[in-house]
C-alpha cells in the first residue's frame, strides 16, 4: 500500500529525521513555502479550500527564478543555489 517507505532502528531515528529535514530544507524556499500552504488548504474541509490559490502557488513556483536555477543545476549536474525568488 505504500504506507511505509523506510524503517530505521530507534537508536538511528533522530539522526535520520534530522538528515531528512535538512534535505527537505535544502530545496527551493519558495517551493517549500508554497507546499506548506497547499497542504494547509488540502487539510481544510473541501467546501473551505481555496484551490485557486493553490493553482497560483504552483504557477508561481514554475515561473520563479529558483525553478530556472533548479533546471540548470540538474542539467549541469551541480547543486542548485536557490534564492527564494
N, CA and C atoms as a LAMMPS dump frame, in Angstrom:
ITEM: TIMESTEP
0
ITEM: NUMBER OF ATOMS
255
ITEM: BOX BOUNDS ff ff ff
-5.0000000000000000e+02 5.0000000000000000e+02
-5.0000000000000000e+02 5.0000000000000000e+02
-5.0000000000000000e+02 5.0000000000000000e+02
ITEM: ATOMS id mol type element x y z
1 1 1 N 0.82 -1.201 0
2 1 2 C 0 0 0
3 1 3 C 0.858 1.257 0
4 2 1 N 2.138 1.148 0.256
5 2 2 C 2.993 2.323 0.237
6 2 3 C 2.916 3.175 1.482
7 3 1 N 2.454 2.612 2.58
8 3 2 C 2.333 3.396 3.802
9 3 3 C 3.678 3.609 4.496
10 4 1 N 4.615 2.71 4.264
11 4 2 C 5.933 2.804 4.893
12 4 3 C 6.976 2.731 3.79
13 5 1 N 7.896 3.679 3.795
14 5 2 C 8.966 3.611 2.803
15 5 3 C 10.35 3.48 3.433
16 6 1 N 10.404 3.511 4.768
17 6 2 C 11.695 3.369 5.437
18 6 3 C 11.452 2.924 6.87
19 7 1 N 12.266 1.984 7.32
20 7 2 C 12.248 1.542 8.714
21 7 3 C 13.669 1.715 9.237
22 8 1 N 13.79 2.403 10.373
23 8 2 C 15.114 2.605 10.971
24 8 3 C 15.073 2.167 12.428
25 9 1 N 16.233 1.843 12.943
26 9 2 C 16.331 1.473 14.349
27 9 3 C 16.028 2.696 15.206
28 10 1 N 15.461 2.472 16.363
29 10 2 C 15.126 3.565 17.277
30 10 3 C 16.361 4.41 17.563
31 11 1 N 17.491 3.766 17.722
32 11 2 C 18.73 4.492 18.029
33 11 3 C 19.15 5.412 16.879
34 12 1 N 18.716 5.112 15.665
35 12 2 C 19.094 5.91 14.486
36 12 3 C 18.027 6.929 14.083
37 13 1 N 16.897 6.91 14.743
38 13 2 C 15.759 7.714 14.326
39 13 3 C 16.04 9.214 14.343
40 14 1 N 16.608 9.735 15.414
41 14 2 C 16.873 11.177 15.494
42 14 3 C 17.788 11.639 14.374
43 15 1 N 18.859 10.896 14.126
44 15 2 C 19.782 11.269 13.049
45 15 3 C 19.098 11.203 11.691
46 16 1 N 18.306 10.156 11.486
47 16 2 C 17.616 10.017 10.202
48 16 3 C 16.66 11.183 9.976
49 17 1 N 15.878 11.508 10.984
50 17 2 C 14.908 12.604 10.856
51 17 3 C 15.636 13.931 10.636
52 18 1 N 16.714 14.176 11.35
53 18 2 C 17.48 15.416 11.176
54 18 3 C 18.025 15.531 9.756
55 19 1 N 18.599 14.448 9.263
56 19 2 C 19.15 14.452 7.908
57 19 3 C 18.052 14.643 6.861
58 20 1 N 16.92 13.997 7.076
59 20 2 C 15.814 14.117 6.126
60 20 3 C 15.256 15.538 6.115
61 21 1 N 15.122 16.119 7.294
62 21 2 C 14.637 17.5 7.39
63 21 3 C 15.619 18.467 6.731
64 22 1 N 16.914 18.225 6.9
65 22 2 C 17.927 19.072 6.264
66 22 3 C 17.849 18.947 4.745
67 23 1 N 17.588 17.746 4.25
68 23 2 C 17.46 17.531 2.816
69 23 3 C 16.254 18.303 2.275
70 24 1 N 15.143 18.245 2.983
71 24 2 C 13.954 18.997 2.563
72 24 3 C 14.245 20.493 2.623
73 25 1 N 14.88 20.931 3.697
74 25 2 C 15.202 22.347 3.874
75 25 3 C 16.171 22.879 2.842
76 26 1 N 16.915 22.006 2.183
77 26 2 C 17.856 22.428 1.155
78 26 3 C 17.204 22.682 -0.192
79 27 1 N 15.921 22.425 -0.287
80 27 2 C 15.204 22.668 -1.532
81 27 3 C 14.838 24.145 -1.654
82 28 1 N 14.259 24.508 -2.773
83 28 2 C 13.901 25.906 -3.04
84 28 3 C 12.951 26.43 -1.97
85 29 1 N 13.321 27.505 -1.268
86 29 2 C 12.49 28.031 -0.185
87 29 3 C 11.088 28.437 -0.647
88 30 1 N 10.984 28.997 -1.837
89 30 2 C 9.671 29.392 -2.357
90 30 3 C 8.774 28.164 -2.501
91 31 1 N 9.331 27.101 -3.035
92 31 2 C 8.559 25.879 -3.23
93 31 3 C 8.151 25.274 -1.897
94 32 1 N 9.054 25.241 -0.941
95 32 2 C 8.728 24.694 0.377
96 32 3 C 7.577 25.49 0.997
97 33 1 N 7.651 26.803 0.91
98 33 2 C 6.603 27.674 1.466
99 33 3 C 5.257 27.394 0.789
100 34 1 N 5.282 27.25 -0.54
101 34 2 C 4.033 27.021 -1.261
102 34 3 C 3.474 25.626 -0.992
103 35 1 N 4.336 24.637 -0.832
104 35 2 C 3.876 23.289 -0.498
105 35 3 C 3.192 23.301 0.87
106 36 1 N 3.771 24.009 1.822
107 36 2 C 3.146 24.111 3.148
108 36 3 C 1.758 24.756 3.043
109 37 1 N 1.659 25.814 2.241
110 37 2 C 0.365 26.469 2.057
111 37 3 C -0.649 25.539 1.4
112 38 1 N -0.206 24.797 0.398
113 38 2 C -1.096 23.87 -0.295
114 38 3 C -1.566 22.762 0.632
115 39 1 N -0.658 22.215 1.423
116 39 2 C -1.047 21.176 2.376
117 39 3 C -2.066 21.742 3.365
118 40 1 N -1.847 22.975 3.806
119 40 2 C -2.799 23.621 4.708
120 40 3 C -4.183 23.734 4.084
121 41 1 N -4.228 24.092 2.807
122 41 2 C -5.517 24.184 2.123
123 41 3 C -6.169 22.813 1.996
124 42 1 N -5.391 21.804 1.674
125 42 2 C -5.941 20.463 1.489
126 42 3 C -6.405 19.828 2.794
127 43 1 N -5.917 20.321 3.914
128 43 2 C -6.347 19.813 5.218
129 43 3 C -7.696 20.411 5.638
130 44 1 N -8.111 21.463 4.963
131 44 2 C -9.389 22.109 5.275
132 44 3 C -10.549 21.272 4.755
133 45 1 N -11.719 21.571 5.266
134 45 2 C -12.948 20.984 4.746
135 45 3 C -13.034 21.328 3.249
136 46 1 N -13.419 20.371 2.4
137 46 2 C -13.457 20.634 0.955
138 46 3 C -14.202 21.908 0.561
139 47 1 N -15.244 22.259 1.26
140 47 2 C -16.019 23.458 0.929
141 47 3 C -15.252 24.743 1.24
142 48 1 N -14.243 24.669 2.108
143 48 2 C -13.494 25.85 2.522
144 48 3 C -12.153 25.994 1.814
145 49 1 N -11.776 25.02 1.006
146 49 2 C -10.479 25.052 0.32
147 49 3 C -10.45 26.116 -0.77
148 50 1 N -9.308 26.759 -0.886
149 50 2 C -9.093 27.739 -1.957
150 50 3 C -8.145 27.109 -2.976
151 51 1 N -8.701 26.273 -3.854
152 51 2 C -7.881 25.588 -4.845
153 51 3 C -7.341 26.555 -5.891
154 52 1 N -8.013 27.669 -6.078
155 52 2 C -7.488 28.705 -6.972
156 52 3 C -6.168 29.255 -6.45
157 53 1 N -6.084 29.449 -5.14
158 53 2 C -4.832 29.913 -4.54
159 53 3 C -3.748 28.862 -4.723
160 54 1 N -4.096 27.599 -4.555
161 54 2 C -3.122 26.52 -4.763
162 54 3 C -2.585 26.554 -6.188
163 55 1 N -3.466 26.77 -7.159
164 55 2 C -3.032 26.873 -8.555
165 55 3 C -2.083 28.048 -8.752
166 56 1 N -2.375 29.181 -8.096
167 56 2 C -1.487 30.35 -8.193
168 56 3 C -0.118 30.033 -7.609
169 57 1 N -0.091 29.302 -6.485
170 57 2 C 1.188 28.938 -5.876
171 57 3 C 2.002 28.052 -6.8
172 58 1 N 1.343 27.079 -7.413
173 58 2 C 2.052 26.178 -8.335
174 58 3 C 2.599 26.977 -9.516
175 59 1 N 1.779 27.828 -10.096
176 59 2 C 2.232 28.65 -11.223
177 59 3 C 3.399 29.54 -10.801
178 60 1 N 3.305 30.114 -9.604
179 60 2 C 4.385 30.955 -9.101
180 60 3 C 5.697 30.206 -8.974
181 61 1 N 5.624 28.962 -8.556
182 61 2 C 6.851 28.152 -8.457
183 61 3 C 7.447 27.905 -9.835
184 62 1 N 6.596 27.551 -10.804
185 62 2 C 7.095 27.282 -12.156
186 62 3 C 7.608 28.544 -12.84
187 63 1 N 7.107 29.704 -12.439
188 63 2 C 7.54 30.974 -13.03
189 63 3 C 8.729 31.596 -12.292
190 64 1 N 9.234 30.921 -11.267
191 64 2 C 10.264 31.522 -10.413
192 64 3 C 11.681 31.348 -10.972
193 65 1 N 12.555 32.226 -10.508
194 65 2 C 13.974 32.113 -10.841
195 65 3 C 14.558 30.829 -10.241
196 66 1 N 14.038 30.404 -9.098
197 66 2 C 14.517 29.159 -8.488
198 66 3 C 14.224 27.954 -9.38
199 67 1 N 13.095 27.964 -10.064
200 67 2 C 12.769 26.862 -10.97
201 67 3 C 13.787 26.804 -12.108
202 68 1 N 14.092 27.956 -12.673
203 68 2 C 15.089 28.024 -13.745
204 68 3 C 16.44 27.544 -13.221
205 69 1 N 16.804 27.987 -12.031
206 69 2 C 18.072 27.571 -11.42
207 69 3 C 18.09 26.068 -11.175
208 70 1 N 17.004 25.517 -10.685
209 70 2 C 16.939 24.078 -10.438
210 70 3 C 17.114 23.279 -11.705
211 71 1 N 16.468 23.696 -12.777
212 71 2 C 16.62 23.004 -14.055
213 71 3 C 18.055 23.103 -14.568
214 72 1 N 18.63 24.301 -14.491
215 72 2 C 20.004 24.49 -14.961
216 72 3 C 20.975 23.647 -14.15
217 73 1 N 20.806 23.638 -12.837
218 73 2 C 21.693 22.856 -11.977
219 73 3 C 21.59 21.366 -12.295
220 74 1 N 20.372 20.892 -12.528
221 74 2 C 20.184 19.485 -12.878
222 74 3 C 20.907 19.149 -14.177
223 75 1 N 20.728 19.981 -15.19
224 75 2 C 21.351 19.73 -16.489
225 75 3 C 22.883 19.813 -16.408
226 76 1 N 23.376 20.679 -15.531
227 76 2 C 24.825 20.856 -15.376
228 76 3 C 25.413 19.939 -14.313
229 77 1 N 24.567 19.091 -13.737
230 77 2 C 24.981 18.123 -12.705
231 77 3 C 25.713 18.794 -11.543
232 78 1 N 25.083 19.849 -11.043
233 78 2 C 25.637 20.567 -9.894
234 78 3 C 24.516 20.827 -8.9
235 79 1 N 24.9 21.23 -7.716
236 79 2 C 23.922 21.549 -6.677
237 79 3 C 23.311 22.925 -6.969
238 80 1 N 22.017 23.026 -6.887
239 80 2 C 21.318 24.29 -7.154
240 80 3 C 21.574 25.283 -6.014
241 81 1 N 21.608 26.546 -6.388
242 81 2 C 21.754 27.635 -5.413
243 81 3 C 20.466 28.456 -5.444
244 82 1 N 19.523 28.067 -4.602
245 82 2 C 18.21 28.709 -4.584
246 82 3 C 18.254 30.029 -3.825
247 83 1 N 17.478 31 -4.309
248 83 2 C 17.437 32.336 -3.71
249 83 3 C 16.082 32.686 -3.115
250 84 1 N 15.082 31.838 -3.319
251 84 2 C 13.747 32.139 -2.804
252 84 3 C 13.008 33.143 -3.659
253 85 1 N 13.363 33.21 -4.935
254 85 2 C 12.689 34.125 -5.881
255 85 3 C 12.218 33.359 -7.099
